[in-house]
Amino acid sequence: MRFHRVTRIVGCAALLGLSGNAVRAAADELASASWREDFHAQPPGWEIRRKPGVKVADFRVEPATNDHDGALLMTAVNASGMFAVHLGKVDLHRTPILRWRWRAITLPTGGDGRVRERDDQAIGIYVSTGGPLTQKSIAYRWETDTPVGTEGETSYAAGIVKAKWIAVRNASDVGSFFVEERNVAHDFQRAFGFVPDDVSIAVASNSQYTGTTAVAELDWVELVPVPVDAPEQP
């Protein structure tokens, strides 16, 4: 996939009449701006974050199987947690496309993002910006009962953390791997009116509200440039 994306960039630059060296430089610059995490081993810089007073979910890298080359396995048994990393060198203006491959194995029974008391998800991908006193996040979540395409807003830590969430999958898709793609810069602009210059990515698993069990896997996650043949965002 990445090879084809860079090839389109090279072709576009060539049509603009750039020299061979300039074309290669443009493609190399965009490729170097990309970021990707393959969970083949314990990834450096990632840390587990927990909610005070709540049992923490388990995050561990599992070995390769027929379904993946190694993946991040998360298990929450009446628990909650995040596995997060700060992306110091990522620029969402240059690499706004978030892509990832995930699978929900066990969904928290009765989980529904629309209901505060049942706001559990087996897995969610959070892109966040801000400091200790104010934080804004876009969350792409695998829900249980919430209809796909539903969007909502929530807050945590007495309003310090504000999240715009989107139900990408639900119980109808459980058990299979899917590759997702979102323009997270566009979603940030739409939700909060700006594109952040500094972001973190976190993987969350929650089951503490429903008191049930959640199990999911994340194969890989990446941020890449917009393909040159992609339609313009409204």
Summary of the structure (lengths in Angstrom):
residues: 234
radius of gyration: 18.4
end to end distance: 24.8
largest distance: 61.1
contacts: 734
relative contact order: 0.24
helix: 18%
strand: 41%
